[in-house]
């Protein structure tokens, strides 16, 4: 029952803020509530506070003993929600499928797949030397085992 109450309050808070979306939600056996959120425009501390207050201020502490942790998805966390791909357009991703790893720029994210682009040096078709070729891969979400944003300094 406690889990359903928290889940309902969380859903109400996210409906109030459509720019935020849920990445992970769990409640341990000792009533530790763990929530990870992300946003179309990133997540500020104020966004985490909003979600935290929406839950904490609507549950009676006399009735339930719990701890609450609301955090944003980290920069190095794998992408798990399709909305995360759309917010990371034009960024470098490392995508692992069952058969290969591809590193490239996220050129497009649709409802069914993503498109990665990268450049590679290949031998010229005729003569000596190499030429830079632009490659592209279309990957269905179902085929993605893991995708991470590559942080470049």
C-alpha positions as CSV (number, residue, x, y, z in Angstrom):
1,X,0.0,0.0,0.0
2,X,2.8,2.4,0.8
3,X,4.4,1.8,-2.6
4,X,1.2,2.5,-4.4
5,X,0.8,5.8,-2.4
6,X,4.3,6.9,-3.3
7,X,3.8,5.9,-6.9
8,X,0.6,7.8,-7.2
9,X,2.1,11.0,-5.7
10,X,5.1,10.6,-8.0
11,X,2.9,10.3,-11.1
12,X,0.9,13.3,-10.0
13,X,4.1,15.4,-9.6
14,X,5.4,14.3,-13.0
15,X,2.0,15.1,-14.6
16,X,2.3,18.6,-13.1
17,X,5.8,18.9,-14.7
18,X,5.6,17.3,-18.2
19,X,9.3,18.3,-18.9
20,X,10.4,15.8,-16.2
21,X,10.3,12.0,-16.6
22,X,11.0,9.0,-14.5
23,X,14.2,6.9,-15.1
24,X,14.1,4.6,-12.0
25,X,11.8,4.1,-9.0
26,X,12.3,1.6,-6.2
27,X,11.4,1.1,-2.5
28,X,13.6,-1.2,-0.4
29,X,12.3,-3.5,2.3
30,X,13.2,-0.8,5.0
31,X,11.1,1.8,3.1
32,X,13.9,3.7,1.5
33,X,12.4,5.4,-1.5
34,X,14.9,5.9,-4.4
35,X,13.8,8.0,-7.4
36,X,15.9,9.0,-10.4
37,X,14.4,11.6,-12.8
38,X,15.6,13.3,-16.0
39,X,14.2,16.2,-17.9
40,X,13.9,17.4,-21.5
41,X,16.0,20.4,-20.5
42,X,18.1,18.7,-17.9
43,X,17.4,18.5,-14.1
44,X,18.1,21.2,-11.6
45,X,18.3,20.8,-7.8
46,X,14.9,22.6,-7.6
47,X,13.4,19.9,-9.8
48,X,14.5,17.2,-7.4
49,X,13.2,19.3,-4.5
50,X,9.8,19.6,-6.3
51,X,9.4,15.9,-6.7
52,X,10.7,15.2,-3.1
53,X,8.3,17.7,-1.6
54,X,5.4,16.4,-3.7
55,X,5.9,13.0,-2.0
56,X,7.1,13.9,1.4
57,X,4.5,16.5,2.2
58,X,1.7,14.2,1.3
59,X,2.6,11.2,3.5
60,X,1.9,11.1,7.2
61,X,5.2,10.4,9.0
62,X,3.3,9.1,12.0
63,X,1.8,6.4,9.8
64,X,4.9,5.5,7.7
65,X,8.6,5.6,8.5
66,X,10.6,6.1,5.3
67,X,13.6,7.8,3.8
68,X,13.4,9.5,0.4
69,X,16.1,10.1,-2.2
70,X,15.4,12.0,-5.4
71,X,18.2,12.4,-7.8
72,X,18.9,13.2,-11.5
73,X,20.3,10.7,-13.9
74,X,24.1,11.3,-13.9
75,X,26.1,12.4,-17.0
76,X,27.7,8.9,-17.2
77,X,24.5,6.9,-16.6
78,X,23.3,4.8,-19.5
79,X,20.3,6.2,-21.5
80,X,17.2,4.1,-20.7
81,X,14.3,6.3,-21.9
82,X,13.6,7.3,-25.5
83,X,13.2,10.9,-24.4
84,X,16.8,10.9,-23.2
85,X,18.0,10.3,-26.8
86,X,16.0,13.2,-28.1
87,X,17.5,15.6,-25.6
88,X,21.0,14.4,-26.5
89,X,20.9,15.1,-30.2
90,X,24.2,16.2,-31.7
91,X,26.2,14.7,-28.8
92,X,28.7,11.8,-29.0
93,X,27.3,8.4,-28.0
94,X,28.8,5.0,-27.5
95,X,26.1,2.5,-28.4
96,X,26.5,-1.2,-27.7
97,X,24.3,-3.7,-29.5
98,X,24.5,-7.5,-29.3
99,X,26.9,-7.6,-32.2
100,X,29.0,-4.4,-32.1
101,X,30.0,-1.1,-30.5
102,X,29.5,2.1,-32.4
103,X,30.7,5.6,-31.4
104,X,29.2,8.5,-33.2
105,X,27.2,11.7,-33.2
106,X,23.5,11.2,-32.5
107,X,22.0,12.7,-35.7
108,X,18.4,11.7,-35.2
109,X,16.1,10.0,-32.7
110,X,12.6,8.9,-33.8
111,X,10.0,6.8,-32.0
112,X,11.5,3.5,-33.3
113,X,15.2,4.1,-33.8
114,X,18.3,6.3,-33.6
115,X,20.7,7.4,-36.3
116,X,24.5,7.7,-35.5
117,X,27.0,9.4,-37.8
118,X,30.8,9.3,-37.7
119,X,33.8,9.8,-40.0
120,X,36.4,7.2,-40.8
121,X,39.5,7.2,-42.9
122,X,39.5,4.6,-45.7
123,X,41.9,3.8,-48.5
124,X,41.1,5.6,-51.8
125,X,39.2,3.4,-54.3
126,X,41.9,4.2,-56.9
127,X,45.5,5.2,-56.1
128,X,47.4,5.6,-52.9
129,X,46.3,7.4,-49.8
130,X,43.2,7.7,-47.7
131,X,40.0,9.6,-47.9
132,X,37.6,10.6,-45.1
133,X,34.2,9.0,-45.4
134,X,31.0,9.8,-43.5
135,X,29.3,6.7,-42.2
136,X,25.8,6.3,-40.8
137,X,24.0,3.6,-38.8
138,X,20.4,3.3,-38.0
139,X,19.8,1.3,-34.8
140,X,16.4,0.2,-33.4
141,X,15.8,0.8,-29.7
142,X,15.2,-2.9,-29.2
143,X,18.7,-3.7,-30.5
144,X,20.4,-1.3,-28.1
145,X,22.0,-3.1,-25.1
146,X,23.5,0.0,-23.7
147,X,24.0,3.6,-24.8
148,X,26.1,6.3,-23.0
149,X,26.9,9.9,-23.7
150,X,30.6,10.3,-24.3
151,X,31.9,13.2,-22.1
152,X,34.7,15.1,-24.0
153,X,37.0,17.7,-22.5
